[in-house]
Amino acid sequence: MRVNNDLQDNKIFMFSSVHVWSDTRIFFKEATTLANNSFMVDFHAVEGPTTYDNVNARLQVRTLSRGKRSVRPKRWYQLYKKALTSDARYYHFHDFELLFVATKIKKRKPNCFIIYDMHENFPAMIETKDWIPKLLRGPLSKVLARWEKKWMAKADAVIFAETSYKKHYEHVDVYKCDILNLPVWQEPLIMRKTASFTFIYVGDLVRDRGVFEMLTLIRNLKTRGHTDIHLKLIGPMQPRIKEEALDFILNNGLADMVTMYGRIPYTEIWEHYASAHVGLCLLHPIPNYMHSLATKLFEYMAAGLPILATDIPDWKHLIEGTGTGFTTNVYDMQNVTDQAEKMMSDQLLRESFSENGRKAFELKYNWRTEEEKLVGLYHLLRDNAL
């Protein structure tokens, strides 16, 4: 297989075998930031429900066909072949499963730079996967953790999306950089609230991210006499979970109170934020979430949305410290419902949470600080300072 080692110092091969091309972090934040800072970005990810209009000549999007988990190895090989023939100096990837592929690229192209962008603690996440037998989860997690550290050491830099990840890799000899998944800059939204009191959630709709707790909240509020309420669920949902959710909605007479939008363009999400009253983040307190600050918390702040979230210690510290909402025990649905009712009944409280959230976003929790770190990392690599 032909290997191109005539590499351009301002060109990036960014790739993912898991994420759709329109993923907020990898496309709207990282790829776009780099393209806007004079880099050429050859972007490879999975096809999505929308297509990209090439409005930026420095950012070229190339998509891989979607399919079942079993087709992933085919994608790895496709990306490997394309990477070998690319004239990019940098190879920036976003998935644990591509670590091995990246080491092979580095071996064939020793003058390139390999950047691993870690979005989540994958070994910890394995311990919560329903499709893996319980007896295998612990041992598999430990094996993957060992291999991860071995392969990471062959990279030129590792990006952590959460500050808590770094402590697990202190003995891995590689340059490390925290680039948090904070929202891109948003101007203050023009609030056009819906007539119905509206709760909203944006993100993957799976069991451990609280999809059924959110549906139960609406059912409980209805039982307590609140009929003019609505829940917007925005994000991808597996067919099996969607079927269960639809059954729950129908069995509890919630068809007029819940709307499931699926995945929508990032820009449209903010229109829905503007129409909502409260942002929900009722994720289960499992290991993969215990030390991760959910991006949607910061998006709610940017949108001026009061927050109702799980009382995970780091989240509670953030929300109480910024005065932006309530936290609650997600396994105590009566308490979750009580907290929601407090927000519904007190407009002045909601306005205070809203103003505090927007202020926190403008002063601290936005992508502007993170994009400087991202571009700075590339400049360090380019100048061979690492």
DOTORDREN-617907 format. One record per residue: residue in one letter; x, y, z of N, C-alpha, C, O in turn. Coordinates in steps of 0.001 Angstrom, whole numbers, plus 500000, padded with zeros to 6 digits. Example, Ala and Ser with C-alpha at 12.3 -4.5 7.8 and 13.67 -1.06 7.14 Angstrom:
2
A513190494310507800512300495500507800513200496700507800514236496681508465S512850497750507080513670498940507140512900500030507870513409501138508039
// end
This chain:
386
M500841498806500000500000500000500000500883501253500000501812501367500799R500581502191499094501401503388498969501280504260500212500183504489500722V502426504744500693502462505622501860502981506983501432504051507084500832N502236508016501735502627509379501386503329510011502585502699510280503607N504626510245502456505384510893503527505804512304503160506645512902503832D505219512839502088505439514241501719504328515059502366503302515331501744L504543515448503621503472515951504471503452517475504546504492518131504572Q502221518021504579502035519465504679501876519873506148501081519290506885D502639520873506553502661521268507962501366521908508450501149522009509657N500503522340507535499260522989507972498029522124507688496906522630507672K498237520818507462497111519963507102496837518912508182497753518306508738I495537518718508458495087517808509511494163516749508917493262517060508138F494398515508509293493504514406508960492762514075510259493314513410511137M491522514533510381490729514303511591489726513196511306489032513239510290F489638512188512205488815511032511854488149510367513055488650510387514179S486995509777512757486219509031513745485480507903513047484931508085511960S485471506741513676484717505601513149483398505409513879482640504491513568V483120506282514858481926506158515705480999507357515560479788507187515417H481547508560515595480735509774515627480250510161514233480956509982513241V479036510691514182478550511248512924479305512545512653479835513170513572W479347512938511390480158514094510998479734515370511734480561516245511990S478433515475512074477923516702512688478042516711514210477440517560514867D478804515786514776479034515782516219479516517163516670480418517746516069T478910517662517718479161519041518135480620519293518473481203520275518013R481216518413519274482599518650519694483569518556518524484370519464518303I483501517466517779484556517246516801484392518111515553485389518488514936F483151518435515168482979519240513959482807520724514270483612521548513836F481755521067515024481436522478515224482456523189516107482618524405516007K483141522445516966484129523087517825485540522894517275486184523861516867E486023521654517262487429521444516963487768521625515479488643522420515140A487086520898514601487421520996513176487212522413512656488046522941511920T486112523018513037485822524378512582486835525380513132487282526269512408T487197525242514399488195526130514999489518526039514249490124527062513931L489962524836513970491246524662513293491204525212511871492165525826511408A490078524987511176489937525536509824489934527058509842490447527701508927N489354527623510887489308529087511002490650529686511429490823530905511439N491590528816511777492918529281512197494005528804511225495116528451511620S493636528810509937494587528622508831495054527180508615495986526953507845F494432526209509272494759524821508980493801524267507922492640524671507853M494293523352507112493452522594506197493015521331506928493854520585507433V491703521086506989491190519949507747490464518981506809489444519316506208D491017517783506706490389516704505950489651515843506975490268515076507714F488334515980507009487511515486508120486749514227507697485984514255506733H486961513123508421486320511846508110485510511376509313486051511219510407A484205511150509107483340510655510175482139509953509539482017509893508316V481272509434510375480133508653509905479046509581509356478817510668509887E478395509145508308477319509942507725476198510128508736475988509283509607G475476511246508615474391511555509539473125511901508802473053511747507582P472117512369509527470826512699508904470889513937508032469990514163507223T471936514750508177472080515952507356473407515887506616474301515132506998T473532516668505569474768516729504805475420518085504996474772519058505383Y476711518130504719477482519358504943477637520131503643478028519575502616D477327521410503700477589522300502575478985522895502775479257523541503786N479843522672501819481235523115501957481345524637501872481707525197500837V481025525284502981481078526748503026482471527239503400482780528417503220N483319526347503921484685526700504297485639525857503457485691524636503604A486382526505502589487267525778501671488363525025502412488951524090501868R488644525427503658489687524755504436489183523517505168489975522798505777L487887523258505118487307522128505841486543521234504861485482521606504360Q487094520062504602486477519100503688485924517927504479486648517267505224V484626517675504308483955516605505048483776515391504153483249515494503045R484221514239504641484068512982503909483432511973504864483926511762505972T482345511358504432481583510521505352481734509028505047481961508617503909L481597508234506122481620506777506052480191506270506197479382506874506901S479887505174505537478538504610505601478226504119507003479080503572507701R476981504332507392476532503827508687476263502330508598476104501780507508G476214501688509740475927500256509772475974499742511195476125500517512140K475844498447511346475856497836512671477275497831513239478248498121512542R477361497490514527478653497451515196479629496521514481480841496731514529S479108495509513828479949494515513172480725495075511977481701494466511539V480301496234511441480995496801510282482123497746510700482820498284509839R482310497955511986483336498882512446484732498534511901485430499430511428P485156497271511953486503496959511431486689497389509982487789497778509590K485643497325509191485734497788507805486040499280507774486848499735506965R485397500038508651485670501475508729487110501733509153487761502624508607W487617500967510116488991501151510569489958501009509398490879501809509232Y489730499976508591490627499728507462490505500834506416491505501254505833Q489278501307506179489081502406505236489846503646505686490525504292504887L489732503970506964490409505147507499491925504973507463492658505920507176Y492385503777507752493818503484507725494384503712506328495421504358506179K493716503193505311494183503365503926494204504836503529495159505311502914K493130505558503890493068506974503537494149507772504263494722508704503699A494424507409505498495448508110506275496835507897505667497640508826505618L497111506697505213498425506412504648498686507218503370499817507626503108T497651507439502595497828508181501336497694509689501518497967510449500588S497281510128502696497098511559502958498444512267503069499454511676503450D498423513560502721499627514367502896499538515250504141500261516239504257A498653514892505067498507515653506311499667515360507262500178514241507301R500071516361508018501101516189509036500492515652510334501153514926511076Y499202516017510615498558515678511887497437514664511664496697514744510683Y497323513691512605496261512677512552495558512694513902496056512151514888H494407513319513922493661513633515150492416512761515171491516512938514350F492362511808516120491240510865516142490514510903517479491041511401518474H489287510365517488488357510619518593487788509370519261486888509482520093D488283508200518922487665506983519436488708506028520001489781505849519425F488382505424521125489254504420521724489598503335520717490743502888520647E488621502915519944488818501793519035489818502094517919490264501176517230L490177503372517729491133503739516692492565503880517220493471504226516462L492773503619518502494113503719519067495093502801518340496204503208518002F494672501568518106495552500611517437495836501051516006496962500933515525V494796501563515323494965502053513955495978503199513930496840503259513053A495866504093514890496760505259514940498211504841515151499118505447514580T498439503811515966499823503346516168500398502801514870501592502953514609K499565502170514056500018501643512766500324502784511795501280502715511023I499506503829511845499768505004511004501115505616511375501911505956510499K501366505755512669502611506344513148503814505513512707504862506062512367K503662504209512716504761503334512326505113503506510852506285503486510477R504079503675510018504297503824508583504659505261508202505280505500507166K504260506225509059504524507646508781505195508265510006504563509043510721P506438507941510258507104508365511502507216509876511678507416510343512799N507093510647510608507210512103510714505875512807510940505818514036510981C504811512034511084503506512652511349503323512834512849504114512330513646F502266513563513231501903513743514627500560513058514878499603513256514130I500501512254515935499286511531516313498682512182517552499366512364518559I497395512533517475496690513182518583495456512364518931494566512182518101Y495410511877520155494245511111520636493358512035521448493793512588522458D492121512205521015491150513072521676490193512197522483489277511592521926M490409512134523790489629511242524647488368511940525138488438512857525957H487215511507524636485941512111525024485408511541526325484705512231527064E485734510292526612485194509645527805486141508559528273486991508087527519N485981508169529528486796507101530102486226505769529623485336505202530256F486744505279528504486157504115527862486223502862528737485210502171528845P487353502528529370487361501345530233486302501404531336485677500390531649A486099502584531924485068502717532965483677502552532363482788501968532984M483497503062531169482204502970530518481814501525530219480632501182530247I482805500675529931482549499270529620481810498585530765481019497669530537E482064499022531984481461498375533152479957498616533252479291498005534088T479416499493532415477979499794532470477232499360531207476036499622531086K477912498704530268477285498355529000476375497124529131476817496046529528D475093497314528789474121496227528901474429495067527964474118493921528290W475034495335526804475250494285525812476445493398526140476706492424525434I477181493728527216478293492888527663477854492129528920477378492756529866P477997490808528959477624490044530161478302490601531409479478490962531373K477561490669532508478070491300533725479397490719534201480279491456534643L479540489399534110480754488758534602481991489154533800483115489053534292L481780489604532567482908489955531709483291491426531795484393491803531396R482390492264532312482623493707532246483866494134533023484696494876532498G484003493674534261485150494060535080486475493624534472487353494462534268P486648492336534176487902491876533572488197492558532235489340492924531960L487157492730531402487360493377530108487806494821530288488681495296529564S487209495522531250487585496901531520489058497005531897489746497918531442K489547496092532715490947496120533151491894495836531996492938496476531873V491534494876531148492372494558529989492454495750529041493532496102528563L491296496370528774491270497518527867492054498696528440492702499432527695A491998498875529750492745499969530384494247499783530176494963500754529930R494727498542530273496153498276530063496559498555528612497586499184528355W495741498080527673496053498290526259495968499773525897496766500282525110E494990500448526485494839501875526201496105502636526565496585503450525776K496649502382527746497844503088528192499046502743527316499884503600527034K499126501500526892500231501087526037500178501821524694501196502320524212W498992501883524097498848502529522792498941504051522901499502504707522023M498391504609523975498454506067524167499890506565524176500178507648523669A500792505775524752502186506182524875502855506380523514503902507021523422K502260505840522480502817505973521129502311507235520425502792507580519346A501346507917521033500832509162520449501785510314520759502646510204521631D501620511413520038502415512614520302501734513527521311502394514310521994A500402513424521404499662514237522378498316513574522638497752512911521767V497817513765523847496490513277524222495685514451524744496146515206525599I494481514594524221493544515626524662492504514985525559491908513972525193F492280515563526731491239515083527635490067516051527616490250517255527796A488863515531527400487667516366527411487205516674528831486342517532529025E487763515990529826487440516219531232488725516270532039489641515485531793T488805517178532992490005517278533821490213516038534682491342515732535063S489138515326534991489237514159535870489925512975535213490376512067535912Y490019512960533885490608511814533193492119511714533439492669510615533505K492771512848533570494232512881533575494844512046534697495912511458534526K494170511996535840494744511291536985494928509798536724495746509153537380H494174509243535771494287507816535457495476507525534541495790506363534287Y496141508575534043497194508375533045498473509124533418499245509528532549E498686509303534728499848510064535184501158509422534752502138510129534517H501194508094534640502447507401534340502610507106532852503562506434532455V501685507604532023501832507459530577502659508633530066502271509792530213D503801508318529466504743509354529031504322509927527681504813509509526632V503416510879527727502930511536526530502452512933526924502015513130528058Y502525513892526026502044515229526330500523515201526491499818514621525665K500024515826527553498595515796527852498062517214527947498744518127528413C496816517377527491496205518705527470494709518573527723494041517766527078D494179519356528652492731519380528894492090520389527953492443521568527967I491155519929527138490358520833526303488896520465526560488375519500526001L488260521241527401486923520903527886485882521127526792486061521926525874N484803520392526933483757520426525899482746521536526202481553521279526368L483241522760526269482381523901526588481669524402525335482146524178524223P480537525074525502479771525534524327480503526610523532481243527423524087V480278526596522223480775527689521391480028528959521797478952528900522392W480617530100521466480015531358521880478622531519521281478411531310520086Q477689531892522132476317532161521706475906533538522200476105533874523367E475340534318521321474760535579521758473536535275522624472927534215522479P473172536192523521471975535951524343470764535636523473470515536299522466L470018534612523880468865534191523089467693535144523280467474535685524364I466963535329522219465696536053522315464651535054522802464258534140522077M464216535244524023463348534254524649461922534327524111461240535343524251R461496533255523507460112533133523058459537531858523672459391530836523001K459221531942524945458773530760525670457432530263525138456555531045524772T457302528937525107456041528336524691454992528571525766455322528839526921A453727528467525379452639528655526350452680527564527410452456527837528590S452960526349527005453085525244527959454430525335528668455431525727528068F454448524970529947455708524957530686456551523815530133456154522652530213T457721524143529571458478523169528787459810522813529427460614523681529766F460019521502529583461302520945530000462015520445528741461374520031527775I463356520491528765464097520071527583465331519271527985465950519523529019Y465666518313527151466920517563527296467515517391525912466804517069524960V468836517610525798469546517416524540470718516479524785471551516740525654G470788515399524031471882514440524172471413513046523814470262512855523421D472294512074523947471926510688523671470809510264524615470867510510525820L469803509628524054468651509201524847468752507704525110468243506877524354V469433507387526217469616506007526634469179505884528092468921506880528767R469103504672528546468550504417529889469347505119530975468769505768531847D470698504993530932471481505566532033471638507078531930472240507694532809R471111507682530879471072509147530797469701509708531184469402510880530956G468882508840531773467669509321532419466447509487531545465532510224531911V466401508828530404465246509024529523463945508623530204462933509305530037F463946507534530965462704507100531597462402507891532865461240508008533254E463426508433533514463177509339534635462505510624534147461619511155534817M462918511114533001462293512327532460460838512075532079459971512919532308L460581510921531502459199510574531167458365510386532434457201510781532486T458971509783533449458267509597534721457967510939535376456910511109535984L458885511892535259458645513233535790457398513847535167456570514413535881I457250513747533870456070514312533209454814513577533652453771514194533866R454913512259533790453748511506534274453372511944535688452192512125535989N454369512114536552454092512524537928453470513914537987452538514148538757L453978514827537183453415516176537151451974516157536657451122516886537164K451716515323535674450339515179535183449438514643536291448318515119536473T449930513653537029449157513072538135448857514107539202447816514041539855R449761515066539386449563516120540380448704517267539852448516518272540537G448197517120538666447264518103538146447820519092537158447107520000536731H449088518941536777449705519837535796449449519271534395450019518247534018T448620519921533660448289519420532318448901520261531203449048519786530076D449256521498531509449823522380530487451345522345530558451988523360530827I451913521169530314453357520964530397453818520221529157453025519590528458H455129520310528897455666519637527720457120519233527972457836519902528717L457545518144527352458922517669527424459462517513526012458883516806525187K460585518187525740461268518039524450462503517166524649463375517490525455L462573516070523919463717515172523957464417515249522604463845514878521580I465657515733522607466384515957521356467680515162521387468553515397522223G467788514220520463469000513414520389468699512027519862467535511637519769P469741511274519514469554509931518963469059508953520016469363509084521201M468288507970519559467727506964520453467762505603519760467341505475518611Q468259504603520455468287503261519888466857502751519690465973503078520483P466620501954518644465251501480518351464567500803519533463377501015519766R465311499989520279464696499276521406464255500249522495463169500106523056I465097501240522793464752502236523807463587503089523319462688503418524092K463603503444522047462521504260521494461188503531521591460164504141521901E461198502237521328459960501453521423459436501448522854458236501607523080E460342501264523826459934501288525235459398502663525629458401502772526343A460070503702525157459645505063525480458263505358524900457425505956525575L458021504947523665456712505165523044455620504406523793454512504913523967D455935503197524231454960502425525027454634503158526322453471503238526717F455665503695526988455456504448528231454575505663527973453654505943528740I454856506373526909454086507578526573452625507236526311451729507917526809L452381506193525538451013505804525208450274505269526421449111505610526639N450939504431527215450295503820528378449945504833529466449067504588530294N450646505983529457450395507000530486449710508249529938449626509268530625G449228508171528719448495509286528141449310510557528006448821511648528298L450575510419527556451476511572527480451755512013526047452662512812525815A450992511506525087451292511777523679451313513261523361452089513705522514D450466514034524033450414515482523772451419516269524613451535517487524480M452143515555525481453046516237526407454520515971526122455382516620526715V454827515040525237456215514659524964456456514668523460455660514132522689T457569515288523049457983515259521644459411514758521568460301515284522236M459628513727520743460970513194520517461415513610519120460819513201518123Y462458514420519054462886515016517793463968514225517072464191514437515880G464645513314517771465805512679517178466964513659517113466955514687517789R467954513342516304469110514225516136468745515364515183468190515126514110I469052516584515573468772517743514721470046518573514592470958518408515402P470138519461513599471330520306513458471599521126514719470676521571515402Y472885521312515008473298522005516227472680523389516336472267523804517419T472615524106515221472078525465515257470604525490515647470142526447516268E469863524443515287468439524397515624468199524134517105467156524499517647I469163523504517750469017523201519176468769524478519972467977524484520914W469445525552519592469345526786520365467972527428520224467530528147521120E467300527178519123465925527653518973465010526954519971464098527568520527H465259525673520193464456524933521175464792525371522602463909525457523456Y466072525645522853466436526163524172465680527463524465465200527675525579A465584528317523467464937529617523669463469529477524031462911530347524701S462835528393523597461402528215523840461106527461525133459957527396525569A462162526883525757461964526049526943462072526863528233462523528009528227H461646526244529342461689526890530650462753526306531581463338527032532385V463009524994531476463958524315532369464728523270531570464145522538530770G466059523202531791466890522170531179467092521015532143467446521222533304L466868519797531665467004518589532487468329517891532207468806517864531072C468916517327533261470135516523533120470119515455534212470868515530535186L469250514463534028468985513459535065469740512159534790469158511074534816L471032512281534528471847511104534274472015510280535550471997510823536654H472176508972535390472381508105536540473802508301537088474733508511536310P473979508237538397475305508438538992476189507195538878476575506608539888I476503506802537652477350505642537396478790506111537198479019507300536975P479781505189537275481194505612537247481558506538536095482325507480536293N481033506298534901481435507088533742480983508547533824481529509405533130Y479976508833534677479468510199534792479870510895536084479702512107536221M480410510118537045480626510668538381481642511818538412481547512697539268H482592511819537508483602512881537516483676513581536163484732514067535758S482546513623535474482461514308534189481386515385534279480280515137534758L481723516567533818480745517653533806480023517639532460480614517965531431A478765517266532470477994517135531231477969518458530472477703519513531048T478247518387529183478284519588528338476966520341528369476940521571528321K475871519593528450474561520259528397474359521204529577473575522147529470L475043520978530700474924521918531818475387523312531394474762524317531732F476482523354530657477013524640530207476175525226529073476044526444528956E475612524357528243474717524853527195473467525475527812472986526507527344Y472946524849528856471787525431529538472140526805530109471339527737530034M473336526926530677473762528225531194473815529256530071473321530375530217A474420528866528948474533529788527819473163530233527331472978531379526921A472207529316527380470855529606526906470010530306527955468873530685527675G470542530486529160469760531110530223468658530214530737467592530693531125L468908528902530742467907527951531222468202527512532652469319527076532930P467251527611533558467414527007534876467657525504534722467154524883533785I468423524927535635468858523537535503468260522678536608468253523072537774L467760521508536238467376520473537198468211519248536852468024518638535799A469146518887537753470131517859537437470333516888538587469933517147539721T470957515776538273471315514772539271472305515360540275473143516189539919D472203514925541534473074515470542579474436514769542628474932514452543709I475030514533541478476415514076541404477284515167542031477104516340541705P478220514822542919478943515841543694479532516973542859479359518139543212D480218516665541767480815517728540951479746518617540327479941519825540193W478627518026539948477533518804539359476901519695540415476612520866540168K476690519122541603476085519897542696476958521088543040476455522190543261H478270520869543087479201521965543384479115523049542314479102524238542634L479057522648541052478974523609539961477664524389540005477672525618539935I476538523682540120475223524321540032474954525208541249474421526310541112E475323524726542436475132525552543631476107526739543631475756527840544055G477331526501543152478323527564543130477980528687542167478337529842542398T477290528350541092476903529370540110475473529863540322475049530829539688G474731529206541206473345529611541455472469529462540226471741530382539852T472545528284539596471863528114538312470753527071538317470162526807537270G470452526468539470469369525496539464469344524633540705469918524989541734F468670523487540602468543522519541684469196521201541276469260520863540094T469682520459542282470111519085542061469236518168542903468654518593543901T469147516904542490468217515993543123468686514553542990469488514231542113N468186513694543862468445512253543780467599511669542658466376511592542773V468238511262541589467500510816540406466724509525540661465801509196539916Y467097508794541715466379507560542032465175507800542953464448506864543286D464972509045543357463822509416544183462924510322543344463046511546543390M462028509715542584461243510472541623460273511436542277459887512425541655Q459870511181543506459013512134544197459779513425544467459238514522544328N461056513278544856461881514464545090462171515205543792462155516435543756V462436514455542728462656515085541416461434515916541034461554517043540553T460255515335541257459009516021540912458796517250541793458342518292541321D459127517116543080459003518258543988459874519428543522459432520577543512Q461106519123543139462016520181542702461516520842541418461612522057541251A460983520019540519460431520572539280459266521513539583459147522578538977E458407521112540524457263521959540891457714523284541494457092524318541247K458793523268542284459302524513542854459677525490541740459374526681541815M460327524977540723460706525843539605459491526347538855459425527517538476M458536525469538642457341525850537900456570526962538607455974527817537951S456577526956539934455739527878540694456401529214541008455739530121541511D457691529354540723458418530550541149459159531173539961460295530796539673Q458533532104539286459139532733538114460367533552538492461348533567537749L460327534235539636461478535034540049462702534162540296463824534559539981L462489532977540858463591532039541080464179531607539740465398531556539579R463312531298538784463792530882537458464585532011536797465613531766536164E464109533231536947464826534361536343466205534538536975467161534881536280S466315534311538270467606534396538946468557533322538432469715533603538122F468055532080538343468875530991537803469326531320536379470476531075536013S468427531867535591468714532193534196469818533239534085470771533064533325E469691534310534833470681535394534784472045534916535279473076535277534711N472049534102536342473307533589536876473999532666535872475221532700535722G473207531849535194473772530923534226474412531641533060475522531308532645R473708532630532530474259533377531402475552534099531797476502534153531016K475579534645533002476769535339533487477943534368533611479065534702533231A477693533169534141478752532165534291479303531749532932480511531572532769F478410531593531961478836531240530603479729532323530011480792532029529465E479296533571530120480045534668529497481414534859530137482382535178529446L481503534669531443482754534947532144483728533778532127484941533986532179K483209532529532053484118531401532270483849530193531381484785529635530808Y482608529782531257482315528467530679481928528546529207480793528237528843N482871528958528361482601528997526922483822528514526148484918528416526701W483628528215524877484644527562524056485839528463523742486883527959523328R485719529764523923486800530663523528488114530323524220489173530377523595T488060529977525487489291529620526196489840528286525696491054528097525617E488948527372525361489371526039524939489955526049523530490898525310523245E489401526880522646489927526916521282491347527463521261492151527064520419E491661528363522170493032528863522265493988527729522641495100527651522121K493550526858523542494395525727523936494560524742522784495639524183522591L493489524529522019493554523599520894494534524097519829495411523350519393V494388525335519419495286525900518402496717525942518945497672525699518208G496857526248520226498183526283520838498864524930520812500075524850520606L498096523856521018498656522507520963499216522221519578500320521692519445Y498463522568518559498931522335517188500187523146516877501080522666516179H500256524351517382501447525163517160502664524557517866503778524606517343L502449523993519041503544523319519746504059522139518941505267521954518797L503145521351518422503535520205517614504257520662516346505294520111515978R503701521666515692504284522165514448505705522675514666506586522471513831D505913523337515795507222523897516086508161522870516717509295523173517089N507637521630516821508423520507517344508922520790518767510048520458519138A508032521418519543508419521797520905508131520691521925508572520760523072L507375519660521485507042518606522453508097517509522441507987516538523190
// end
